[in-house]
C-alpha cells in the first residue's frame, strides 16, 4: 500500500468518491450530495478555506483506493485559542492496521511540517460536523452529522490518540408519545413574564440583516464553548445561502428582551437526509424534484445551534426557546434531534433532560501531541 497526495482532478475525484463505495452496504449511511462534497474544497464556495491550509491524501492498494484523509489547520482558530492545533478529517479506511498507520502518520507528519504541536480529529470544514459516532449508530444520521464504522475508534487508539471530548445528542419524538412536560410550561410562563421576553421567527425579507444578527449572537453566546472559534461574516453568509432553500422559518427563532434587543437564538434545520437517502445523493435525473417537493413537508429536524447572550445565561431563556420551537414545529409526526451538546456542559444537558428528551447518540473526538 502507498499514500498519494491529491494534486490533480483524477485523484480529487477518487478522494470524493471513496465513501460512496466504502459505505455501499451500510444501511445507515446517507449519501451526501456530490456537488456539496466538492464545494467544501472550493474556496469560492467555502470561505473557511480563506484562513485554512490543507492537504488531501488517498491510500492505494495497487491501483485501488482503500482510504483517504485530510490534514489541515485553521489560522484564525489557532490565533483565538493561542495554540498550534492541527486537524485530521474526512478519514475513511477499510479495517486494515497498515492502512490506518499510513493515513494517520501522513497527516501527522504534514502537520508537524506546518509547525503544529497537536493533532485533533476527526474534524470537518463544515461547522459543528465533528467527531465519530461512538454510541447510537441508528437511526441514520441527521443533516450535517457524521457517520462511521465502529472500528474507527480502535484504529486511532492503536495509533496513540486518546479521547479529548465527547459530544451528546438527544431525541424528542412525538411518534413515541413525547409532549413537553407541564413543569416546563409553568417555568417558561414565569420566565417570559419576569423578563418580558418575546420570541419571533426569522424574517426572510430581511435575510442579510438577520444573518448579521446571528453572527453577533453566536460570537457572544458560544464563545466560551470548547472547540468554538469566532465565525467570519463570509462563512456564516455562505452557510446561510446554502441553507436558505432548506430552512423552515418556524425553525429559526430569536429571543428579544422588553426593549426589542436580541438576547438569544435557536436554529433548527429540516432533516433533508431523509430525502437524500432516497435519492442516493444524486440530484439527477429526478432527485432535485424530490427535494423540492419534500423539503416543505419534512417533519424531522436537527437542532443545529442554540445560544443566549452572557447577560441572560442561567435565567431559563434557553428553555423558553426550546418551548417556542416545540410549539412551532410540533405535529404528531415530529421528531427533533438535538445534535450536539458538549458532554461537560452540565447546564445545557440538565435543561435538555428536564425537557424530557432521551439520550440518543455519543460522538468522540481524539487528540495527540505531535
LODREN-975318 format. One record per residue (C-alpha): y, z, x; residue number from 0; residue in three letters; chain. Coordinates in steps of 0.1 Angstrom, whole numbers, plus 5000, padded with zeros to 4 digits. Layout:
{py = Y, pz = Z, px = X, k = NUM, r = ALA, c = A} .
...
***
This chain:
{py = 5000, pz = 5000, px = 5000, k = 0, r = UNK, c = A} .
{py = 5036, pz = 4994, px = 5011, k = 1, r = UNK, c = A} .
{py = 5071, pz = 5001, px = 4999, k = 2, r = UNK, c = A} .
{py = 5097, pz = 4973, px = 4995, k = 3, r = UNK, c = A} .
{py = 5135, pz = 4978, px = 4990, k = 4, r = UNK, c = A} .
{py = 5147, pz = 4959, px = 4959, k = 5, r = UNK, c = A} .
{py = 5171, pz = 4932, px = 4972, k = 6, r = UNK, c = A} .
{py = 5165, pz = 4902, px = 4951, k = 7, r = UNK, c = A} .
{py = 5162, pz = 4892, px = 4914, k = 8, r = UNK, c = A} .
{py = 5124, pz = 4889, px = 4915, k = 9, r = UNK, c = A} .
{py = 5119, pz = 4924, px = 4928, k = 10, r = UNK, c = A} .
{py = 5145, pz = 4938, px = 4904, k = 11, r = UNK, c = A} .
{py = 5127, pz = 4922, px = 4875, k = 12, r = UNK, c = A} .
{py = 5095, pz = 4938, px = 4888, k = 13, r = UNK, c = A} .
{py = 5112, pz = 4972, px = 4890, k = 14, r = UNK, c = A} .
{py = 5124, pz = 4969, px = 4854, k = 15, r = UNK, c = A} .
{py = 5091, pz = 4955, px = 4841, k = 16, r = UNK, c = A} .
{py = 5067, pz = 4980, px = 4856, k = 17, r = UNK, c = A} .
{py = 5069, pz = 5007, px = 4829, k = 18, r = UNK, c = A} .
{py = 5060, pz = 4982, px = 4802, k = 19, r = UNK, c = A} .
{py = 5026, pz = 4977, px = 4819, k = 20, r = UNK, c = A} .
{py = 5023, pz = 5013, px = 4831, k = 21, r = UNK, c = A} .
{py = 5025, pz = 5027, px = 4796, k = 22, r = UNK, c = A} .
{py = 5009, pz = 4999, px = 4776, k = 23, r = UNK, c = A} .
{py = 4981, pz = 5022, px = 4765, k = 24, r = UNK, c = A} .
{py = 5003, pz = 5053, px = 4758, k = 25, r = UNK, c = A} .
{py = 5008, pz = 5056, px = 4721, k = 26, r = UNK, c = A} .
{py = 5037, pz = 5080, px = 4725, k = 27, r = UNK, c = A} .
{py = 5058, pz = 5058, px = 4749, k = 28, r = UNK, c = A} .
{py = 5087, pz = 5039, px = 4733, k = 29, r = UNK, c = A} .
{py = 5095, pz = 5006, px = 4750, k = 30, r = UNK, c = A} .
{py = 5133, pz = 5006, px = 4757, k = 31, r = UNK, c = A} .
{py = 5154, pz = 4975, px = 4751, k = 32, r = UNK, c = A} .
{py = 5150, pz = 4953, px = 4782, k = 33, r = UNK, c = A} .
{py = 5187, pz = 4945, px = 4781, k = 34, r = UNK, c = A} .
{py = 5197, pz = 4981, px = 4782, k = 35, r = UNK, c = A} .
{py = 5175, pz = 4989, px = 4811, k = 36, r = UNK, c = A} .
{py = 5191, pz = 4960, px = 4831, k = 37, r = UNK, c = A} .
{py = 5226, pz = 4971, px = 4821, k = 38, r = UNK, c = A} .
{py = 5221, pz = 5006, px = 4837, k = 39, r = UNK, c = A} .
{py = 5222, pz = 4989, px = 4871, k = 40, r = UNK, c = A} .
{py = 5252, pz = 4967, px = 4863, k = 41, r = UNK, c = A} .
{py = 5285, pz = 4982, px = 4875, k = 42, r = UNK, c = A} .
{py = 5303, pz = 4961, px = 4849, k = 43, r = UNK, c = A} .
{py = 5284, pz = 4978, px = 4821, k = 44, r = UNK, c = A} .
{py = 5277, pz = 5012, px = 4836, k = 45, r = UNK, c = A} .
{py = 5309, pz = 5029, px = 4851, k = 46, r = UNK, c = A} .
{py = 5287, pz = 5057, px = 4865, k = 47, r = UNK, c = A} .
{py = 5279, pz = 5033, px = 4894, k = 48, r = UNK, c = A} .
{py = 5316, pz = 5033, px = 4904, k = 49, r = UNK, c = A} .
{py = 5310, pz = 5067, px = 4920, k = 50, r = UNK, c = A} .
{py = 5273, pz = 5064, px = 4927, k = 51, r = UNK, c = A} .
{py = 5254, pz = 5048, px = 4956, k = 52, r = UNK, c = A} .
{py = 5218, pz = 5040, px = 4951, k = 53, r = UNK, c = A} .
{py = 5187, pz = 5021, px = 4963, k = 54, r = UNK, c = A} .
{py = 5157, pz = 5009, px = 4944, k = 55, r = UNK, c = A} .
{py = 5122, pz = 5006, px = 4957, k = 56, r = UNK, c = A} .
{py = 5089, pz = 4992, px = 4944, k = 57, r = UNK, c = A} .
{py = 5054, pz = 5002, px = 4955, k = 58, r = UNK, c = A} .
{py = 5029, pz = 4974, px = 4961, k = 59, r = UNK, c = A} .
{py = 4991, pz = 4974, px = 4964, k = 60, r = UNK, c = A} .
{py = 4987, pz = 4939, px = 4978, k = 61, r = UNK, c = A} .
{py = 5009, pz = 4918, px = 4955, k = 62, r = UNK, c = A} .
{py = 5005, pz = 4941, px = 4926, k = 63, r = UNK, c = A} .
{py = 5034, pz = 4965, px = 4917, k = 64, r = UNK, c = A} .
{py = 5019, pz = 5000, px = 4912, k = 65, r = UNK, c = A} .
{py = 5050, pz = 5022, px = 4913, k = 66, r = UNK, c = A} .
{py = 5088, pz = 5024, px = 4916, k = 67, r = UNK, c = A} .
{py = 5116, pz = 5049, px = 4924, k = 68, r = UNK, c = A} .
{py = 5154, pz = 5051, px = 4927, k = 69, r = UNK, c = A} .
{py = 5173, pz = 5072, px = 4952, k = 70, r = UNK, c = A} .
{py = 5209, pz = 5079, px = 4946, k = 71, r = UNK, c = A} .
{py = 5238, pz = 5103, px = 4949, k = 72, r = UNK, c = A} .
{py = 5270, pz = 5109, px = 4929, k = 73, r = UNK, c = A} .
{py = 5301, pz = 5114, px = 4950, k = 74, r = UNK, c = A} .
{py = 5321, pz = 5129, px = 4921, k = 75, r = UNK, c = A} .
{py = 5294, pz = 5153, px = 4912, k = 76, r = UNK, c = A} .
{py = 5289, pz = 5165, px = 4948, k = 77, r = UNK, c = A} .
{py = 5326, pz = 5169, px = 4952, k = 78, r = UNK, c = A} .
{py = 5328, pz = 5190, px = 4920, k = 79, r = UNK, c = A} .
{py = 5297, pz = 5211, px = 4930, k = 80, r = UNK, c = A} .
{py = 5308, pz = 5214, px = 4966, k = 81, r = UNK, c = A} .
{py = 5273, pz = 5204, px = 4976, k = 82, r = UNK, c = A} .
{py = 5252, pz = 5175, px = 4990, k = 83, r = UNK, c = A} .
{py = 5226, pz = 5168, px = 4964, k = 84, r = UNK, c = A} .
{py = 5208, pz = 5135, px = 4962, k = 85, r = UNK, c = A} .
{py = 5185, pz = 5125, px = 4933, k = 86, r = UNK, c = A} .
{py = 5153, pz = 5106, px = 4927, k = 87, r = UNK, c = A} .
{py = 5148, pz = 5089, px = 4893, k = 88, r = UNK, c = A} .
{py = 5132, pz = 5060, px = 4875, k = 89, r = UNK, c = A} .
{py = 5100, pz = 5072, px = 4890, k = 90, r = UNK, c = A} .
{py = 5068, pz = 5057, px = 4878, k = 91, r = UNK, c = A} .
{py = 5034, pz = 5057, px = 4896, k = 92, r = UNK, c = A} .
{py = 4998, pz = 5054, px = 4890, k = 93, r = UNK, c = A} .
{py = 4977, pz = 5085, px = 4897, k = 94, r = UNK, c = A} .
{py = 4975, pz = 5080, px = 4935, k = 95, r = UNK, c = A} .
{py = 4984, pz = 5106, px = 4961, k = 96, r = UNK, c = A} .
{py = 4991, pz = 5080, px = 4988, k = 97, r = UNK, c = A} .
{py = 5014, pz = 5060, px = 4965, k = 98, r = UNK, c = A} .
{py = 5033, pz = 5092, px = 4954, k = 99, r = UNK, c = A} .
{py = 5038, pz = 5102, px = 4990, k = 100, r = UNK, c = A} .
{py = 5052, pz = 5068, px = 4999, k = 101, r = UNK, c = A} .
{py = 5076, pz = 5067, px = 4970, k = 102, r = UNK, c = A} .
{py = 5089, pz = 5102, px = 4973, k = 103, r = UNK, c = A} .
{py = 5092, pz = 5102, px = 5011, k = 104, r = UNK, c = A} .
{py = 5110, pz = 5069, px = 5010, k = 105, r = UNK, c = A} .
{py = 5136, pz = 5083, px = 4985, k = 106, r = UNK, c = A} .
{py = 5139, pz = 5115, px = 5006, k = 107, r = UNK, c = A} .
{py = 5144, pz = 5096, px = 5039, k = 108, r = UNK, c = A} .
{py = 5170, pz = 5073, px = 5023, k = 109, r = UNK, c = A} .
{py = 5189, pz = 5104, px = 5010, k = 110, r = UNK, c = A} .
{py = 5187, pz = 5120, px = 5044, k = 111, r = UNK, c = A} .
{py = 5203, pz = 5089, px = 5059, k = 112, r = UNK, c = A} .
{py = 5231, pz = 5093, px = 5034, k = 113, r = UNK, c = A} .
{py = 5238, pz = 5128, px = 5046, k = 114, r = UNK, c = A} .
{py = 5222, pz = 5146, px = 5016, k = 115, r = UNK, c = A} .
{py = 5208, pz = 5181, px = 5020, k = 116, r = UNK, c = A} .
{py = 5187, pz = 5184, px = 4988, k = 117, r = UNK, c = A} .
{py = 5167, pz = 5161, px = 4966, k = 118, r = UNK, c = A} .
{py = 5166, pz = 5168, px = 4929, k = 119, r = UNK, c = A} .
{py = 5149, pz = 5150, px = 4901, k = 120, r = UNK, c = A} .
{py = 5139, pz = 5133, px = 4880, k = 121, r = UNK, c = A} .
{py = 5174, pz = 5123, px = 4872, k = 122, r = UNK, c = A} .
{py = 5189, pz = 5092, px = 4854, k = 123, r = UNK, c = A} .
{py = 5220, pz = 5071, px = 4854, k = 124, r = UNK, c = A} .
{py = 5222, pz = 5079, px = 4817, k = 125, r = UNK, c = A} .
{py = 5239, pz = 5112, px = 4807, k = 126, r = UNK, c = A} .
{py = 5215, pz = 5140, px = 4799, k = 127, r = UNK, c = A} .
{py = 5184, pz = 5119, px = 4804, k = 128, r = UNK, c = A} .
{py = 5169, pz = 5143, px = 4829, k = 129, r = UNK, c = A} .
{py = 5135, pz = 5159, px = 4836, k = 130, r = UNK, c = A} .
{py = 5099, pz = 5152, px = 4828, k = 131, r = UNK, c = A} .
{py = 5081, pz = 5164, px = 4797, k = 132, r = UNK, c = A} .
{py = 5060, pz = 5195, px = 4806, k = 133, r = UNK, c = A} .
{py = 5050, pz = 5206, px = 4771, k = 134, r = UNK, c = A} .
{py = 5054, pz = 5187, px = 4738, k = 135, r = UNK, c = A} .
{py = 5042, pz = 5151, px = 4745, k = 136, r = UNK, c = A} .
{py = 5041, pz = 5143, px = 4708, k = 137, r = UNK, c = A} .
{py = 5058, pz = 5133, px = 4686, k = 138, r = UNK, c = A} .
{py = 5072, pz = 5103, px = 4706, k = 139, r = UNK, c = A} .
{py = 5105, pz = 5109, px = 4724, k = 140, r = UNK, c = A} .
{py = 5138, pz = 5106, px = 4707, k = 141, r = UNK, c = A} .
{py = 5166, pz = 5082, px = 4718, k = 142, r = UNK, c = A} .
{py = 5177, pz = 5087, px = 4754, k = 143, r = UNK, c = A} .
{py = 5149, pz = 5112, px = 4762, k = 144, r = UNK, c = A} .
{py = 5122, pz = 5108, px = 4789, k = 145, r = UNK, c = A} .
{py = 5085, pz = 5104, px = 4786, k = 146, r = UNK, c = A} .
{py = 5059, pz = 5106, px = 4813, k = 147, r = UNK, c = A} .
{py = 5022, pz = 5112, px = 4821, k = 148, r = UNK, c = A} .
{py = 5013, pz = 5149, px = 4826, k = 149, r = UNK, c = A} .
{py = 5001, pz = 5142, px = 4862, k = 150, r = UNK, c = A} .
{py = 5036, pz = 5135, px = 4875, k = 151, r = UNK, c = A} .
{py = 5042, pz = 5173, px = 4878, k = 152, r = UNK, c = A} .
{py = 5013, pz = 5178, px = 4901, k = 153, r = UNK, c = A} .
{py = 5024, pz = 5148, px = 4922, k = 154, r = UNK, c = A} .
{py = 5058, pz = 5163, px = 4930, k = 155, r = UNK, c = A} .
{py = 5044, pz = 5198, px = 4935, k = 156, r = UNK, c = A} .
{py = 5019, pz = 5184, px = 4960, k = 157, r = UNK, c = A} .
{py = 5048, pz = 5167, px = 4978, k = 158, r = UNK, c = A} .
{py = 5065, pz = 5200, px = 4983, k = 159, r = UNK, c = A} .
{py = 5091, pz = 5201, px = 4955, k = 160, r = UNK, c = A} .
{py = 5095, pz = 5231, px = 4932, k = 161, r = UNK, c = A} .
{py = 5110, pz = 5239, px = 4898, k = 162, r = UNK, c = A} .
{py = 5148, pz = 5242, px = 4897, k = 163, r = UNK, c = A} .
{py = 5154, pz = 5242, px = 4859, k = 164, r = UNK, c = A} .
{py = 5136, pz = 5238, px = 4826, k = 165, r = UNK, c = A} .
{py = 5153, pz = 5222, px = 4795, k = 166, r = UNK, c = A} .
{py = 5142, pz = 5230, px = 4760, k = 167, r = UNK, c = A} .
{py = 5141, pz = 5210, px = 4728, k = 168, r = UNK, c = A} .
{py = 5138, pz = 5223, px = 4692, k = 169, r = UNK, c = A} .
{py = 5129, pz = 5207, px = 4659, k = 170, r = UNK, c = A} .
{py = 5143, pz = 5211, px = 4624, k = 171, r = UNK, c = A} .
{py = 5121, pz = 5192, px = 4599, k = 172, r = UNK, c = A} .
{py = 5128, pz = 5191, px = 4562, k = 173, r = UNK, c = A} .
{py = 5094, pz = 5174, px = 4556, k = 174, r = UNK, c = A} .
{py = 5079, pz = 5207, px = 4568, k = 175, r = UNK, c = A} .
{py = 5099, pz = 5227, px = 4543, k = 176, r = UNK, c = A} .
{py = 5129, pz = 5236, px = 4565, k = 177, r = UNK, c = A} .
{py = 5160, pz = 5249, px = 4548, k = 178, r = UNK, c = A} .
{py = 5189, pz = 5266, px = 4565, k = 179, r = UNK, c = A} .
{py = 5185, pz = 5304, px = 4564, k = 180, r = UNK, c = A} .
{py = 5206, pz = 5323, px = 4538, k = 181, r = UNK, c = A} .
{py = 5219, pz = 5347, px = 4565, k = 182, r = UNK, c = A} .
{py = 5234, pz = 5317, px = 4584, k = 183, r = UNK, c = A} .
{py = 5252, pz = 5306, px = 4553, k = 184, r = UNK, c = A} .
{py = 5267, pz = 5341, px = 4549, k = 185, r = UNK, c = A} .
{py = 5276, pz = 5343, px = 4586, k = 186, r = UNK, c = A} .
{py = 5293, pz = 5309, px = 4587, k = 187, r = UNK, c = A} .
{py = 5312, pz = 5316, px = 4555, k = 188, r = UNK, c = A} .
{py = 5327, pz = 5347, px = 4572, k = 189, r = UNK, c = A} .
{py = 5334, pz = 5327, px = 4604, k = 190, r = UNK, c = A} .
{py = 5352, pz = 5299, px = 4585, k = 191, r = UNK, c = A} .
{py = 5373, pz = 5324, px = 4567, k = 192, r = UNK, c = A} .
{py = 5381, pz = 5346, px = 4597, k = 193, r = UNK, c = A} .
{py = 5392, pz = 5317, px = 4620, k = 194, r = UNK, c = A} .
{py = 5403, pz = 5293, px = 4593, k = 195, r = UNK, c = A} .
{py = 5381, pz = 5266, px = 4609, k = 196, r = UNK, c = A} .
{py = 5378, pz = 5231, px = 4594, k = 197, r = UNK, c = A} .
{py = 5351, pz = 5206, px = 4601, k = 198, r = UNK, c = A} .
{py = 5357, pz = 5169, px = 4599, k = 199, r = UNK, c = A} .
{py = 5338, pz = 5137, px = 4607, k = 200, r = UNK, c = A} .
{py = 5348, pz = 5113, px = 4634, k = 201, r = UNK, c = A} .
{py = 5373, pz = 5087, px = 4623, k = 202, r = UNK, c = A} .
{py = 5362, pz = 5052, px = 4635, k = 203, r = UNK, c = A} .
{py = 5396, pz = 5037, px = 4626, k = 204, r = UNK, c = A} .
{py = 5410, pz = 5059, px = 4655, k = 205, r = UNK, c = A} .
{py = 5380, pz = 5054, px = 4677, k = 206, r = UNK, c = A} .
{py = 5397, pz = 5053, px = 4711, k = 207, r = UNK, c = A} .
{py = 5417, pz = 5085, px = 4702, k = 208, r = UNK, c = A} .
{py = 5385, pz = 5102, px = 4691, k = 209, r = UNK, c = A} .
{py = 5368, pz = 5093, px = 4724, k = 210, r = UNK, c = A} .
{py = 5396, pz = 5107, px = 4744, k = 211, r = UNK, c = A} .
{py = 5393, pz = 5139, px = 4724, k = 212, r = UNK, c = A} .
{py = 5356, pz = 5141, px = 4731, k = 213, r = UNK, c = A} .
{py = 5363, pz = 5137, px = 4768, k = 214, r = UNK, c = A} .
{py = 5387, pz = 5167, px = 4767, k = 215, r = UNK, c = A} .
{py = 5364, pz = 5189, px = 4747, k = 216, r = UNK, c = A} .
{py = 5334, pz = 5180, px = 4768, k = 217, r = UNK, c = A} .
{py = 5351, pz = 5188, px = 4801, k = 218, r = UNK, c = A} .
{py = 5365, pz = 5221, px = 4787, k = 219, r = UNK, c = A} .
{py = 5334, pz = 5234, px = 4769, k = 220, r = UNK, c = A} .
{py = 5305, pz = 5222, px = 4790, k = 221, r = UNK, c = A} .
{py = 5319, pz = 5225, px = 4825, k = 222, r = UNK, c = A} .
{py = 5301, pz = 5258, px = 4833, k = 223, r = UNK, c = A} .
{py = 5267, pz = 5243, px = 4823, k = 224, r = UNK, c = A} .
{py = 5242, pz = 5238, px = 4851, k = 225, r = UNK, c = A} .
{py = 5239, pz = 5201, px = 4862, k = 226, r = UNK, c = A} .
{py = 5272, pz = 5192, px = 4844, k = 227, r = UNK, c = A} .
{py = 5300, pz = 5174, px = 4862, k = 228, r = UNK, c = A} .
{py = 5332, pz = 5162, px = 4846, k = 229, r = UNK, c = A} .
{py = 5328, pz = 5128, px = 4829, k = 230, r = UNK, c = A} .
{py = 5352, pz = 5100, px = 4836, k = 231, r = UNK, c = A} .
{py = 5371, pz = 5082, px = 4808, k = 232, r = UNK, c = A} .
{py = 5354, pz = 5049, px = 4816, k = 233, r = UNK, c = A} .
{py = 5319, pz = 5065, px = 4814, k = 234, r = UNK, c = A} .
{py = 5325, pz = 5080, px = 4780, k = 235, r = UNK, c = A} .
{py = 5341, pz = 5049, px = 4766, k = 236, r = UNK, c = A} .
{py = 5312, pz = 5027, px = 4779, k = 237, r = UNK, c = A} .
{py = 5286, pz = 5050, px = 4762, k = 238, r = UNK, c = A} .
{py = 5307, pz = 5052, px = 4731, k = 239, r = UNK, c = A} .
{py = 5309, pz = 5015, px = 4729, k = 240, r = UNK, c = A} .
{py = 5271, pz = 5012, px = 4732, k = 241, r = UNK, c = A} .
{py = 5266, pz = 5039, px = 4706, k = 242, r = UNK, c = A} .
{py = 5292, pz = 5029, px = 4681, k = 243, r = UNK, c = A} .
{py = 5270, pz = 5004, px = 4662, k = 244, r = UNK, c = A} .
{py = 5243, pz = 5031, px = 4660, k = 245, r = UNK, c = A} .
{py = 5261, pz = 5063, px = 4650, k = 246, r = UNK, c = A} .
{py = 5264, pz = 5077, px = 4615, k = 247, r = UNK, c = A} .
{py = 5299, pz = 5091, px = 4611, k = 248, r = UNK, c = A} .
{py = 5285, pz = 5122, px = 4594, k = 249, r = UNK, c = A} .
{py = 5266, pz = 5130, px = 4626, k = 250, r = UNK, c = A} .
{py = 5297, pz = 5132, px = 4648, k = 251, r = UNK, c = A} .
{py = 5318, pz = 5163, px = 4639, k = 252, r = UNK, c = A} .
{py = 5349, pz = 5180, px = 4651, k = 253, r = UNK, c = A} .
{py = 5359, pz = 5217, px = 4645, k = 254, r = UNK, c = A} .
{py = 5396, pz = 5224, px = 4642, k = 255, r = UNK, c = A} .
{py = 5415, pz = 5257, px = 4641, k = 256, r = UNK, c = A} .
{py = 5441, pz = 5266, px = 4614, k = 257, r = UNK, c = A} .
{py = 5467, pz = 5245, px = 4632, k = 258, r = UNK, c = A} .
{py = 5446, pz = 5214, px = 4634, k = 259, r = UNK, c = A} .
{py = 5438, pz = 5219, px = 4671, k = 260, r = UNK, c = A} .
{py = 5403, pz = 5207, px = 4681, k = 261, r = UNK, c = A} .
{py = 5380, pz = 5235, px = 4693, k = 262, r = UNK, c = A} .
{py = 5346, pz = 5221, px = 4692, k = 263, r = UNK, c = A} .
{py = 5324, pz = 5191, px = 4685, k = 264, r = UNK, c = A} .
{py = 5288, pz = 5180, px = 4677, k = 265, r = UNK, c = A} .
{py = 5273, pz = 5147, px = 4684, k = 266, r = UNK, c = A} .
{py = 5241, pz = 5137, px = 4667, k = 267, r = UNK, c = A} .
{py = 5226, pz = 5102, px = 4671, k = 268, r = UNK, c = A} .
{py = 5202, pz = 5085, px = 4647, k = 269, r = UNK, c = A} .
{py = 5169, pz = 5081, px = 4665, k = 270, r = UNK, c = A} .
{py = 5165, pz = 5044, px = 4669, k = 271, r = UNK, c = A} .
{py = 5134, pz = 5049, px = 4689, k = 272, r = UNK, c = A} .
{py = 5115, pz = 5049, px = 4656, k = 273, r = UNK, c = A} .
{py = 5126, pz = 5013, px = 4653, k = 274, r = UNK, c = A} .
{py = 5123, pz = 5003, px = 4690, k = 275, r = UNK, c = A} .
{py = 5086, pz = 5014, px = 4688, k = 276, r = UNK, c = A} .
{py = 5080, pz = 4989, px = 4660, k = 277, r = UNK, c = A} .
{py = 5097, pz = 4960, px = 4678, k = 278, r = UNK, c = A} .
{py = 5083, pz = 4969, px = 4712, k = 279, r = UNK, c = A} .
{py = 5117, pz = 4970, px = 4728, k = 280, r = UNK, c = A} .
{py = 5124, pz = 4933, px = 4721, k = 281, r = UNK, c = A} .
{py = 5154, pz = 4920, px = 4701, k = 282, r = UNK, c = A} .
{py = 5140, pz = 4885, px = 4697, k = 283, r = UNK, c = A} .
{py = 5129, pz = 4869, px = 4676, k = 284, r = UNK, c = A} .
{py = 5135, pz = 4894, px = 4647, k = 285, r = UNK, c = A} .
{py = 5139, pz = 4927, px = 4664, k = 286, r = UNK, c = A} .
{py = 5177, pz = 4926, px = 4661, k = 287, r = UNK, c = A} .
{py = 5173, pz = 4922, px = 4623, k = 288, r = UNK, c = A} .
{py = 5150, pz = 4952, px = 4620, k = 289, r = UNK, c = A} .
{py = 5176, pz = 4973, px = 4640, k = 290, r = UNK, c = A} .
{py = 5205, pz = 4960, px = 4618, k = 291, r = UNK, c = A} .
{py = 5186, pz = 4968, px = 4586, k = 292, r = UNK, c = A} .
{py = 5170, pz = 5000, px = 4598, k = 293, r = UNK, c = A} .
{py = 5198, pz = 5020, px = 4615, k = 294, r = UNK, c = A} .
{py = 5218, pz = 5029, px = 4583, k = 295, r = UNK, c = A} .
{py = 5186, pz = 5041, px = 4567, k = 296, r = UNK, c = A} .
{py = 5173, pz = 5064, px = 4595, k = 297, r = UNK, c = A} .
{py = 5167, pz = 5100, px = 4586, k = 298, r = UNK, c = A} .
{py = 5156, pz = 5112, px = 4621, k = 299, r = UNK, c = A} .
{py = 5182, pz = 5123, px = 4646, k = 300, r = UNK, c = A} .
{py = 5187, pz = 5137, px = 4681, k = 301, r = UNK, c = A} .
{py = 5214, pz = 5163, px = 4686, k = 302, r = UNK, c = A} .
{py = 5229, pz = 5149, px = 4718, k = 303, r = UNK, c = A} .
{py = 5257, pz = 5174, px = 4725, k = 304, r = UNK, c = A} .
{py = 5275, pz = 5204, px = 4711, k = 305, r = UNK, c = A} .
{py = 5304, pz = 5222, px = 4727, k = 306, r = UNK, c = A} .
{py = 5330, pz = 5248, px = 4719, k = 307, r = UNK, c = A} .
{py = 5361, pz = 5254, px = 4740, k = 308, r = UNK, c = A} .
{py = 5361, pz = 5285, px = 4761, k = 309, r = UNK, c = A} .
{py = 5386, pz = 5304, px = 4739, k = 310, r = UNK, c = A} .
{py = 5363, pz = 5302, px = 4709, k = 311, r = UNK, c = A} .
{py = 5329, pz = 5306, px = 4726, k = 312, r = UNK, c = A} .
{py = 5309, pz = 5336, px = 4713, k = 313, r = UNK, c = A} .
{py = 5326, pz = 5335, px = 4679, k = 314, r = UNK, c = A} .
{py = 5300, pz = 5316, px = 4660, k = 315, r = UNK, c = A} .
{py = 5317, pz = 5282, px = 4659, k = 316, r = UNK, c = A} .
{py = 5285, pz = 5266, px = 4672, k = 317, r = UNK, c = A} .
{py = 5266, pz = 5280, px = 4641, k = 318, r = UNK, c = A} .
{py = 5294, pz = 5266, px = 4619, k = 319, r = UNK, c = A} .
{py = 5290, pz = 5232, px = 4634, k = 320, r = UNK, c = A} .
{py = 5252, pz = 5234, px = 4630, k = 321, r = UNK, c = A} .
{py = 5256, pz = 5243, px = 4594, k = 322, r = UNK, c = A} .
{py = 5281, pz = 5215, px = 4587, k = 323, r = UNK, c = A} .
{py = 5258, pz = 5190, px = 4604, k = 324, r = UNK, c = A} .
{py = 5228, pz = 5201, px = 4585, k = 325, r = UNK, c = A} .
{py = 5247, pz = 5198, px = 4552, k = 326, r = UNK, c = A} .
{py = 5259, pz = 5163, px = 4560, k = 327, r = UNK, c = A} .
{py = 5226, pz = 5147, px = 4572, k = 328, r = UNK, c = A} .
{py = 5202, pz = 5167, px = 4550, k = 329, r = UNK, c = A} .
{py = 5176, pz = 5148, px = 4530, k = 330, r = UNK, c = A} .
{py = 5141, pz = 5156, px = 4520, k = 331, r = UNK, c = A} .
{py = 5130, pz = 5133, px = 4549, k = 332, r = UNK, c = A} .
{py = 5155, pz = 5146, px = 4575, k = 333, r = UNK, c = A} .
{py = 5142, pz = 5155, px = 4609, k = 334, r = UNK, c = A} .
{py = 5165, pz = 5167, px = 4637, k = 335, r = UNK, c = A} .
{py = 5155, pz = 5172, px = 4673, k = 336, r = UNK, c = A} .
{py = 5179, pz = 5194, px = 4693, k = 337, r = UNK, c = A} .
{py = 5175, pz = 5180, px = 4727, k = 338, r = UNK, c = A} .
{py = 5181, pz = 5197, px = 4751, k = 339, r = UNK, c = A} .
{py = 5192, pz = 5233, px = 4759, k = 340, r = UNK, c = A} .
{py = 5191, pz = 5249, px = 4793, k = 341, r = UNK, c = A} .
{py = 5163, pz = 5275, px = 4794, k = 342, r = UNK, c = A} .
{py = 5187, pz = 5302, px = 4806, k = 343, r = UNK, c = A} .
{py = 5214, pz = 5295, px = 4780, k = 344, r = UNK, c = A} .
{py = 5204, pz = 5326, px = 4761, k = 345, r = UNK, c = A} .
{py = 5234, pz = 5325, px = 4737, k = 346, r = UNK, c = A} .
{py = 5226, pz = 5289, px = 4726, k = 347, r = UNK, c = A} .
{py = 5188, pz = 5294, px = 4725, k = 348, r = UNK, c = A} .
{py = 5192, pz = 5325, px = 4704, k = 349, r = UNK, c = A} .
{py = 5216, pz = 5308, px = 4680, k = 350, r = UNK, c = A} .
{py = 5191, pz = 5279, px = 4675, k = 351, r = UNK, c = A} .
{py = 5162, pz = 5302, px = 4669, k = 352, r = UNK, c = A} .
{py = 5182, pz = 5321, px = 4643, k = 353, r = UNK, c = A} .
{py = 5188, pz = 5288, px = 4625, k = 354, r = UNK, c = A} .
{py = 5150, pz = 5287, px = 4620, k = 355, r = UNK, c = A} .
{py = 5144, pz = 5258, px = 4644, k = 356, r = UNK, c = A} .
{py = 5110, pz = 5255, px = 4660, k = 357, r = UNK, c = A} .
{py = 5104, pz = 5251, px = 4698, k = 358, r = UNK, c = A} .
{py = 5091, pz = 5216, px = 4704, k = 359, r = UNK, c = A} .
{py = 5093, pz = 5204, px = 4740, k = 360, r = UNK, c = A} .
{py = 5100, pz = 5217, px = 4775, k = 361, r = UNK, c = A} .
{py = 5112, pz = 5194, px = 4803, k = 362, r = UNK, c = A} .
{py = 5112, pz = 5203, px = 4840, k = 363, r = UNK, c = A} .
{py = 5134, pz = 5193, px = 4869, k = 364, r = UNK, c = A} .
{py = 5124, pz = 5197, px = 4905, k = 365, r = UNK, c = A} .
{py = 5142, pz = 5202, px = 4938, k = 366, r = UNK, c = A} .
{py = 5136, pz = 5205, px = 4976, k = 367, r = UNK, c = A} .
{py = 5156, pz = 5210, px = 5007, k = 368, r = UNK, c = A} .
{py = 5156, pz = 5179, px = 5029, k = 369, r = UNK, c = A} .
***
